[in-house]
């Protein structure tokens, strides 16, 4: 038996508050579903014979990380090979992330279990003996649902449900549920629905006479179309309808983008791992009131606001949905209309949690999604957020290193406003639209509107009043210089 004492060393079990069966006190205190978490770590043997562990997309993340420049503070091993040392998600950290996802979905985590296996069981993922142990543990805490930190095939999901007699949800379905919970706009709701329909379609099942249909040949004759086929046809029809509506949204968004692009205003897209602090940073830079939350995927619907740079140019800053390890492909496809803001951006600002030990691994996962969006080659500025959570000595050392004029990394604290001026300066230096140049102007004093415009939209370095005119030395964007060309001296 997989759950016998001989395998105790291979398994780790932790249970939360144990509520005896029949106890209704907890039910009265909260309406949240009671979730039991199941983590699975698959151990593999390398070429040398040494054991290692593998998590979803780990190897792709390592490949993506190897292409990134080493971060300040990288270990000596990373420097000697020319590649950064990337800490990977281990099974416990992966399970902790699942716990955060469950709480974001509104569930109350009442227990969890972690199994380490040499290979996944094709029928139940965890094996028959371990599944019986999981069923008993879930029953002892009166769990409503089992959440697996792994993608389950339709047959695995059905086989597990037969044994545990409870709903079973895998990691992809949980993420889809969180997206559905947080989508506010019609566009976001459509994109989530499309992803859910694609997920649901292969999970429809039927047996025996229920599968029969009209047709020719042995085994194909029957009473007619089945409920399974009807459901599939309904879902396929709904998919087409939702895709048409999303295409309509995409056209409207393209028209809005064309109107924006007709003026020389660059777009800057904030991207990063979920809960890296993108919305907090967005609010700090724009004084907007986008929802800030420690819960994962609090932001689904894109928000765009204008930001004034030190050169007095304006850019449009876009807050986007957070990425996550093993982000379901159906979600990337469904949210492509939203993520077009990333594809069309002049500059990508990649936000990372500087206080997280796994920030490099999280960045590697973001790299995977950017590649899927074909946006990995766009100009990029890295922002290490939450430096207020670091030791003062470490934070000061990192910020001093980032003060180099050519640095592609900026350290900030969005909550405390630290480093935001430096961030805006770096964005200003990397934006190529509407380039800035220094000019000498001689503007008649009677041109009050022109002088006010220069005051608002250029950096003035010197000002002299001479013979009824104002001589100005300014840094101004090309669009501003065109409007005052008749007064340009040199």
C-alpha positions, 0 to 999 in steps of 0.5 A: 500500500502506498500509504503504509508505514514503509512509505512514511519517509516519502510522504509529508502530511499536514492537516489544518483545523480538524472538525469532527464529522457532523459538526456545523459550527464552522459551517455557521461561521463561514460560507467558504468551501473547505478545501483539502490540498494535494501536492505531488512531487515527481522525482526523476533520475538524471544521466549521472543517476542522481535523483532530482525533482521536476515541477511543471515547466521547470526545464522551460523556466531554466532555459528562459532564465539562462537567457537572462542577464545575471541579477545583482547579488547572484551567487558565485556559481552563476557568475562562473558559468555566465548564467544566473543561479536560479532557485527553483520551486520545490514541492513545499513552495509549490504547495504554499503557492497552491494554498495562496491560490485556494485562498484567492478563490475564496476557499478555507484550507483545512488540510494538505498532503504532499506525496513524493513519487518516482513517476506519476500513476497514469490512472490516479496520479498518486496511486491507489493506496495513497488515494485511500489515505487522501480520502480518509484525511479529507473526510476527517476534516470534512473537506468539500473539495480536493485541490490538486497542485497538478494538471489532471487528465479527464480520466484521472479526475473521474477515477479520483472522484470515485474514491474520495467521493468529493469534488476534485479540481486540478490547478488549471481549473482552480486558476480559471475559477479565480479568473472568473471570480475577479473578472469585472468587465464584459471583455474579461468575463468573455475571455474567462468563459472561452478558457473555461469552455475549452477546458470543459470540452474534453472532460465530457464523458458518456458510457454504453448506450449513452454513446450511441448514435445513428450511423452505418456499420457495426457498433454505430447503430443506435437510438440517435444523438446522445446527451454527450453529443448534444452537450459537445455541440452546445459547447462548440456553438457557445465557443464560436459565439464567444470568439465572435464577441471577443473578436469584436472587442479586439476590433474596438481595442484596435481602433482605440489603439490606432487613435492613440498611435496617431499621436506620438505617445508611447505605451509602457506595459507593466508585466510580472508574476502575480502578486509582485506589486504591479497594481500598487506600483501603477497607482503610485505612478499614476495616482489611479485607484486600481484595486491593490490586493495581496490575493493572486490575480486581483487585476484581470481587466487592463487599465491605462493611465497617462504618466508625465515623465521628467522630460515632460513627455507623456506616456500611457502606462498599462496595468496587465494581468499577472503571470504564474507558473504553468499558466494554462495555455487556454488562458494565454490564448483567451486573454490575447486581446488584453495582452495585445497591450504588451505586444504593442508596447514601446517598453515592457517594465517587468516587475519582480518581488525583490523580497521573494527568494524565488524572484529569479524563477518567477521572472523565468516563468514570466519569460515563458509567457512573453515568448508565447506572446512573441514579446520577449525581444521588446525593450525591457526595464526590470523593476525590483519592487518591495525593497522595503521588506529587505534588510537596510544594508542589502537594499542600499547596496542594491540601489547603489549598484542600480544607480549606474546610468546604463542600468536596466534594473531599478529598485523601488518600494511602491508602498513607500514611494522609494525609487519612483523618481529614478524609475521614471528617469530610466523609462524616460531614457528608454522611450524613443517615441517623440525624441527630446532635443535641446534647443535655444528659443527666442519667443516674443513676450506677447506669445503668452500661450506659447510660453505657458505651453513651454513651461508645461511641456519642456524642461527649461534650463535658462531664461533671459528677458531681452528686447521684448522677448524671452530667450529660453534654453530648453529640452523639448520633445519633437512634437513641441519643437515643431510647434515653436519652430519659428522661434528656434535660434539654434 
